[in-house]
Amino acid sequence: MTMTRDDAQVLFHVVGMADTNLLPRLLDHFCLRDVVPERVSAERQGDEMRVTIAVRREDCPEWEMVARKLGQIFVVKSVLTSVADEADEAAERQAAAG
């Protein structure tokens, strides 16, 4: 399936310390750009948090700079990004559920 500008999403996969400030600090970078994420998921695994933030690519054209800024947060261990369309996301969720 080919991606179109309308349905492309940028996924920010963040691993950070399980800290009460992690989620607000991550989301603040989107608030500053007036970007409302399509989806946010977070899971604690021991002393780490794994967070995925999905935004529409057209809403956040400077997503690469945002990824660098997220990586500079002192409680963040790593940031990976990927670009996917909504059909790919739905297929991945269905495969994980079944």
Residue pairs with C-beta under 8 A, 6 or more apart in sequence:
1 85
1 87
1 88
3 83
3 84
3 85
4 85
5 57
5 58
6 58
7 85
7 86
7 87
8 56
8 57
8 58
8 83
8 84
8 85
9 38
9 54
9 55
9 56
9 57
9 83
9 84
9 85
9 86
9 89
10 54
10 55
10 56
10 57
10 60
10 63
10 81
10 82
10 83
11 52
11 53
11 54
11 81
11 82
11 83
11 84
12 26
12 51
12 52
12 53
12 54
12 55
12 63
12 66
12 67
12 70
12 79
12 80
12 81
13 50
13 51
13 52
13 79
13 80
13 81
13 82
14 26
14 49
14 50
14 51
14 52
14 53
14 70
14 76
14 78
14 79
15 48
15 49
15 50
15 51
15 76
15 77
15 78
16 22
16 26
16 48
16 49
16 51
16 73
16 75
16 76
16 77
17 47
17 48
17 49
17 75
17 76
17 77
18 44
18 46
18 47
18 48
18 49
19 49
19 75
21 75
22 49
22 51
22 73
22 75
22 76
23 40
23 42
23 49
23 51
25 73
25 75
26 51
26 53
26 70
26 73
26 76
27 37
27 40
27 53
29 66
29 69
29 70
30 36
30 37
30 53
30 55
30 60
30 66
33 60
33 62
33 66
35 55
35 59
35 60
36 59
37 53
37 54
37 55
38 54
38 55
38 56
39 52
39 53
39 54
40 51
40 52
40 53
40 54
41 51
41 52
42 49
42 50
42 51
42 52
43 49
43 50
43 51
48 77
54 89
55 63
57 63
57 83
60 66
63 81
64 81
67 79
67 81
70 76
70 79
71 78
71 79
